[in-house]
Amino acid sequence: MTGTLKSGANPGANPGQADPEKARRARQDREAIVRLADDLLPALIAKLAASGLGEIEVREGGWKARLRKPATADAGRRSGGRVAEALAGHGHAAPRGAAGHGRPDERDLRSRPEAETVEESDRIAARSPAVGIYHPRDMAVGMRVRSGDRIGSVDVLGVQQDVVAPVDGVIGSSLAEAGEAVEYGQELVRIGLPEHLAGETDLLAREPATLAGRP
Amino acid sequence: MFAKILIANRGEIALRILRACRTLGVGAVVAYSEADRESLAAQLADEAICIGPADARHSYLSASAIVSAAVVTGCDAIHPGYGFLSEDEGFADVVRAHGLTFVGPPAEVLERFASKEGTRRLLGAQGLPTIPGSGMLRDEAHALEEAERIGYPVLVKPSAGGGGKGMRLCRTPRELESSLKVSRSEAMAGFGDDSLYLEKFLDDSRHVEVQVAVDRFGNAIHMGERDCSVQRRHQKLLEETPSPSLSDAARQELCDRAVKAVAGAGYENLGTLEFLVDGKGDAYFIEINCRIQVEHPITELCTGIDMVALQIKIAAGEPIGMTQADVVSRGHAIEFRILAEDPANDFRPQAGQVDAYLAPGGPGVRMDSHLYPGYDIPSYYDSLLGKLCVWGPDRAQAIARADAALRELLVDGVITNIELHRAILANQVFIDGKVTTGLLDRVGSAPFVAAGNR
């Protein structure tokens, strides 16, 4: 575990100077550091170790502490067990991250720990921009796309909204059918990164996202 | 009756509507934003659909997202709950244009009652005494002229508004001049409409509202009144029925006149007529709410009527199915709005995880809440965590049961106003039934909390 302390406010403060304002600020800084070291850091380290987070940053006065876990952190140690999980009985496999992003957002890391270990790049998918009926463009698996390329559309009461590739990559497996009702943020098409094409077979085996209880 | 209803709201009211749908044997789909994926309503629903991001403008306030969700899930009606699009006649119109039913007044009825000033004229013509007020203010000179005619103090109010936003109390022409600009910009930011009007302000008045229901066949009933005088900055905190400030005769007369006027003006579905009652006991109509209200459960506790189910039935074109004589109100009920707000810190809204939650029980106790242990309160929406509603055979027993229930209620992890409610219950002014709308703002909540802790 690595930690850094940075002062955002007043790095030049020198307690030896006579300026009462500077002396006051230096005293405040020292107090902040003591608070950080004695109270905050041990609590933070415990919290970081127990969480699935890779990094924690806190501010105290003009000071900022950032703790980062080594990249080898064992993702498998994270466990679920919230009421939310137990209650989620409607087979809702749809999107969890923010639209257009392949990587799970902060909320995922905090409150929806995944039991499975999935490479971040494997999770990249083009998502639905709105709730409506999905119309994919005819694109073969393996076709190269650039970030922002239109790869389909969602019909929202007759208005077409573009589904776009969130990153440069290649078209992977489809996660929704043409004419299917999709919800906001739903994963529609996997986008493989060229260097991660080897993972594609694994992706195909995964359960496609479905709209819960669709008629 | 409908086959399936889309619930286009969140929090406790989404849960309340889901329960009504299940009671009626109607299917329900909960529409939720990304921030509400783990909400109780979304989890308990047989069907749930994500309609947009956390920002309500692109989810709960997006007519196209909501109607599209209803269409693709095969719903034939949309329940808007309260707040958000619940009184938006444009939304009701879009819903109808897509062959769906809006659970609430039809679009043309909402339009007729959309302007507060127009509604006062409409119901004034039906014989209701209305609060003296102005028409839409053209400019500063017009405002000063109208204020002179009405008499100070006056309230500047946004015509499209609600919930106290953009409202300013002015006791002098000078205050009025400086308030107009601020109110206009607040109204524009809050409601996208900067039209203002003036209303006579009554010091030490009480806020009393009459619950009515009208079907499309012209059958109309009232379900008694509610007293919502315990407020903080024009926001209701605690409501009770019947009002301790009205005699039985005065109550009877107010409710009868209200239901007669609203039916005469062509209203349809559930509605609430709000009145200010002055120190002499005279009631003046101020505005109508064309939706289910937060505080509806206390009326349900006293009358035994499922008001959300009734609202859905009327929207489906069914008759009310009862007459005024069938509506019998028994005992006394009080609602406490449990808010994630810090009374010691200027009522700052709180967000974060609820570590522990335990709802109270016992005779006459009802808790409508979407909380569960581990629930993460999103910071995007209002701070209502739930409503504790307590019924007793009379007011004293209702207060005693309420205090016991508030002591039992446990919400750990976020700061709430539970203790403030206990303090209000213990306050002599409340016990005497003499709270007026300005009381909490005038004395501040600190004396209440301090007294309650003793």
Interface residues (C-beta under 8 A of the other chain):
Chain A: R82 V83 A84 L87 A88 G89 H90 H92 A94 P95 R96 A98 A99 S111 A130 V131 G132 I133 V156 L157 V159 A181 E183 Y184 G185 Q186 L211 A212 G213 R214 P215
Chain B: V29 E34 R37 E38 L40 Q43 L44 A45 D46 E47 A48 I49 C50 I51 G52 P53 S59 S64 A65 V67 S68 A69 V71 V72 T73 G74 H98 Y372 P373 G374 Y375 D376
